Amino acid sequence: MSHMPSTPPASPSPSEKRRAKAARRAGEFPPAPEPLAVPVFDSHTHLDLTVQEAGVPGGADAGDPVQALLGAAAKNGVDRLVQVGVDVASSRWGADLADRHEPVLATVALHPNEAPRLSDLDEALREIEALAARPRVRGVGETGMDTFRTGDDGRAAQEASFRAHIAIAKRHGKALVIHDRDAHADVLRILDSEGAPDTVVMHCFSGDAEFAAECVRRGYHLSFAGTITFASAGNLREAAAVTPPELMMVETDAPYLTPAPHRGRPNASYLIPITVRALAAARGVDVDRLCATISANGERVFGPWR
């Protein structure tokens, strides 16, 4: 495993609001929770955005910030992770990172909110498909539908992009990682009409028990984020209660969706123990047993890390 510096790609200039949020998060990582006794993995994280927007835990001037984040995670029983692409640049960076770091696998995609902004969607999709062929790229995503920000104006481009990503995942035999925000019916409609790949992951599951049951009936994996710890998230805990452990995963979506009681501070993989313990409580299962099951799920969905 290499320890080469892992500088994230440059991002477009963020909005004033996003810069303000990033400034509030910088250097304010929460304290580490009690480590897990049985290792588990983070099924969805953005190391590049974490470094850019929040730095590393403790605010240290790390020579290799990615290695610092991996080390912090490992100390808390999070020994592997999946780095997720949201555009061509981050997808390429993640694929290269996975080649250098054994605990990291990658997924590649154009985020649904990215698709309507592209001047040449077809060219970007060709680049994503080339990256999807790489051996340590194990998923196509995050792709899907998001009507929260783009509304009806972006729907056609999002749907075209989503359908193209489904085809890429099937051609390359990779897991499909889905971003679904305010679009449950559309996501199921498109998957049903296109024919879903063998493996589908509902990233940051946001539905209720009824929607969870529809996904479970189709054999999809549900990945739960720190949102399951929020006091207002009774619907997520009900969804977890009807999801078989064999179809469960846990994620950070770092640097976002930090679990309670640390909302508003930056998230990172070392905080997964908080979320997985909340997930075990919602499901009424032993934490260690759930960790073992989730780890096995990860190997089945994404293949071996080492």
C-alpha positions in Angstrom: 0.0 0.0 0.0 1.4 3.3 -1.0 1.5 6.4 1.2 1.9 8.9 -1.6 0.3 12.3 -1.0 -3.3 12.2 -2.1 -4.2 15.8 -3.1 -7.9 16.1 -4.0 -8.8 17.6 -7.4 -9.6 21.3 -7.6 -13.3 22.0 -7.4 -15.3 24.8 -9.0 -15.6 27.8 -6.8 -18.3 27.1 -4.1 -21.2 29.4 -3.4 -21.0 31.9 -0.6 -23.3 29.7 1.4 -21.2 26.6 0.9 -18.0 28.5 1.8 -19.6 29.8 5.0 -20.7 26.3 5.9 -17.2 24.9 5.1 -15.6 27.6 7.3 -17.8 26.7 10.2 -16.9 23.0 9.8 -13.1 23.5 9.4 -11.1 22.1 12.3 -14.2 21.2 14.3 -14.4 17.4 13.9 -16.2 15.7 16.8 -14.4 13.6 19.4 -13.9 9.9 18.5 -16.6 7.5 19.7 -15.9 4.2 21.3 -14.2 2.0 18.7 -16.1 -1.0 17.2 -15.0 -4.4 18.4 -15.8 -5.9 15.0 -14.5 -4.0 12.0 -17.0 -2.5 9.5 -16.7 -0.4 6.3 -18.0 3.0 5.2 -20.1 2.3 2.1 -20.1 5.9 0.8 -17.7 8.8 1.6 -16.1 11.7 -0.2 -12.5 12.0 1.0 -11.8 14.8 -1.5 -14.6 17.0 -0.2 -13.8 16.2 3.4 -10.2 17.4 2.9 -11.3 20.4 0.9 -14.1 21.6 3.2 -13.0 20.4 6.7 -9.4 19.2 6.7 -8.5 16.2 9.0 -9.5 15.4 12.6 -7.5 17.4 15.0 -6.7 20.0 12.5 -3.2 18.6 11.9 -1.2 19.7 8.9 -1.1 16.2 7.5 1.5 15.5 4.8 -1.1 13.0 3.4 -4.6 14.1 4.5 -6.2 11.0 3.0 -3.9 8.7 5.0 -4.7 10.7 8.1 -8.4 10.1 7.5 -7.9 6.4 6.8 -5.8 6.1 10.0 -8.4 7.8 12.2 -11.1 5.5 10.8 -9.0 2.3 11.3 -8.5 3.3 15.0 -12.2 3.2 15.5 -12.9 -0.1 13.7 -13.7 1.3 10.2 -11.0 -0.6 8.2 -12.3 0.0 4.6 -14.3 2.5 2.7 -15.8 3.3 -0.7 -14.8 6.6 -2.3 -17.6 8.0 -4.4 -17.4 10.1 -7.5 -19.8 12.9 -8.4 -18.2 14.2 -11.6 -15.5 13.2 -14.0 -12.7 14.9 -12.0 -13.7 13.3 -8.7 -14.3 10.0 -10.3 -10.9 9.9 -11.9 -9.3 11.0 -8.6 -11.1 8.3 -6.7 -10.1 5.6 -9.1 -6.5 6.6 -8.9 -6.7 6.7 -5.1 -8.1 3.2 -4.9 -5.1 2.0 -6.9 -2.8 3.4 -4.3 -4.6 2.6 -1.0 -5.7 -0.9 -0.2 -8.5 0.1 2.2 -10.2 2.2 -0.6 -12.4 1.1 -3.4 -14.0 3.6 -5.8 -17.3 4.3 -7.6 -17.6 6.6 -10.6 -20.5 8.7 -11.9 -22.0 12.0 -12.6 -24.2 13.2 -9.7 -27.8 13.8 -10.8 -27.4 17.5 -10.1 -24.3 17.6 -12.3 -26.1 16.2 -15.4 -28.2 19.3 -16.2 -25.2 21.6 -16.0 -23.0 19.8 -18.5 -22.6 21.2 -22.0 -21.7 17.7 -23.3 -23.3 15.0 -21.3 -22.5 12.2 -23.8 -18.7 13.0 -23.6 -18.8 13.0 -19.8 -20.6 9.7 -19.8 -18.0 8.2 -22.1 -15.3 9.2 -19.6 -17.3 7.6 -16.8 -17.6 4.4 -18.7 -13.9 4.3 -19.3 -13.2 4.7 -15.6 -15.9 2.0 -14.8 -13.7 -0.6 -16.5 -10.9 -0.2 -14.0 -10.4 -3.1 -11.6 -10.6 -1.2 -8.3 -13.7 0.8 -9.5 -16.5 -1.4 -8.1 -19.5 0.7 -8.5 -21.3 3.2 -10.8 -22.7 6.0 -8.8 -23.8 8.1 -7.2 -26.4 8.4 -9.9 -30.2 8.7 -9.8 -32.7 11.4 -9.4 -32.9 14.6 -7.3 -35.8 16.9 -7.7 -34.9 18.9 -4.6 -32.5 21.3 -6.2 -33.1 21.1 -10.0 -36.8 20.7 -10.0 -38.7 20.0 -13.3 -36.1 21.9 -15.4 -33.4 19.4 -14.8 -35.6 16.3 -14.8 -35.0 15.2 -18.5 -31.2 15.5 -18.2 -31.2 13.7 -14.9 -33.3 10.8 -16.3 -31.2 10.5 -19.4 -28.0 10.4 -17.3 -29.5 7.9 -14.8 -30.6 5.5 -17.6 -27.1 5.7 -19.1 -25.4 4.9 -15.8 -27.7 1.9 -15.4 -26.5 0.6 -18.7 -22.9 1.3 -17.8 -23.3 -0.7 -14.5 -24.8 -3.6 -16.4 -22.2 -3.6 -19.1 -19.3 -3.7 -16.6 -20.9 -5.9 -13.9 -20.6 -3.2 -11.3 -22.9 -2.2 -8.4 -25.2 0.7 -9.1 -25.1 3.3 -6.3 -28.2 5.5 -6.3 -28.8 9.0 -5.1 -32.5 9.5 -4.4 -33.8 12.8 -3.1 -37.5 13.4 -3.2 -37.7 11.0 -6.2 -38.6 7.6 -4.8 -41.3 6.8 -7.4 -39.2 8.0 -10.3 -36.2 6.0 -9.2 -38.2 2.7 -9.0 -40.0 3.5 -12.3 -36.7 4.0 -14.2 -35.0 1.0 -12.6 -38.1 -1.2 -13.4 -38.3 0.0 -17.0 -34.5 -0.3 -17.7 -34.0 -3.5 -15.7 -31.8 -3.0 -12.7 -28.3 -4.4 -12.5 -27.7 -7.4 -10.3 -26.6 -5.2 -7.4 -28.2 -2.0 -6.4 -27.4 0.2 -3.4 -29.7 2.9 -2.2 -27.3 5.4 -0.8 -28.3 7.5 2.2 -31.7 5.7 2.3 -34.3 8.4 2.9 -37.6 6.6 2.6 -40.1 5.2 5.0 -40.9 1.5 5.9 -43.2 1.2 2.9 -40.5 2.3 0.4 -37.9 0.2 2.2 -40.2 -2.8 1.7 -40.4 -2.1 -2.0 -36.6 -1.9 -2.3 -36.1 -5.1 -0.2 -38.6 -6.9 -2.4 -36.4 -6.0 -5.4 -33.3 -7.2 -3.5 -31.7 -3.8 -3.2 -29.2 -2.9 -0.5 -30.1 0.0 1.8 -27.3 2.1 3.1 -28.1 4.1 6.2 -26.3 7.4 7.1 -26.0 9.5 10.2 -29.5 10.8 9.5 -30.9 7.7 11.3 -29.6 9.2 14.6 -31.7 12.4 14.2 -34.6 12.8 16.6 -36.9 13.6 13.7 -36.0 10.5 11.7 -38.5 8.0 13.0 -39.3 7.0 9.4 -35.7 5.9 8.9 -35.7 3.8 12.1 -38.9 2.2 11.0 -37.4 1.5 7.6 -34.3 -0.1 9.2 -36.6 -2.3 11.3 -38.1 -3.9 8.2 -34.7 -4.2 6.3 -33.0 -7.6 6.6 -29.5 -7.2 8.0 -28.3 -9.1 4.8 -29.4 -6.0 2.8 -28.0 -3.4 5.1 -25.0 -1.1 4.9 -23.8 1.9 6.8 -22.2 5.1 5.5 -21.1 8.6 6.3 -21.6 10.6 3.1 -18.7 12.6 4.7 -18.2 15.4 5.2 -22.0 15.7 5.4 -24.8 14.1 7.5 -22.8 14.0 10.7 -24.7 11.9 13.3 -26.2 13.3 16.4 -25.2 14.8 18.8 -22.6 16.4 16.4 -24.9 17.8 13.7 -23.3 20.8 12.0 -19.8 19.6 12.5 -17.8 17.7 9.8 -18.3 14.0 9.3 -15.7 11.4 8.6 -15.4 7.6 8.5 -14.2 7.4 12.1 -17.7 8.4 13.3 -19.4 5.3 11.7 -19.6 3.6 15.2 -22.3 6.1 16.2 -24.4 5.4 13.2 -24.0 1.6 13.2 -24.9 1.5 16.9 -28.1 3.5 16.2 -28.8 1.1 13.3 -28.4 -1.9 15.5 -30.8 -0.4 18.1 -33.4 0.3 15.4 -33.1 -3.2 14.1 -33.0 -4.8 17.5 -29.8 -6.8 16.8 -26.4 -7.1 18.5 -23.9 -4.5 17.3 -21.0 -7.0 16.8 -23.2 -9.3 14.8 -24.5 -6.5 12.7 -21.0 -5.3 11.9 -20.0 -8.8 10.8 -23.0 -9.0 8.5 -22.5 -5.5 7.1 -18.8 -6.4 6.4 -19.9 -9.5 4.6 -22.4 -7.5 2.6 -19.7 -5.2 1.5 -17.5 -8.0 0.2 -20.5 -9.4 -1.7 -21.5 -6.0 -3.2 -18.1 -4.5 -4.0 -15.8 -7.5 -3.9 -12.6 -7.9 -1.9 -10.6 -4.8 -0.9 -7.4 -6.8 -0.6 
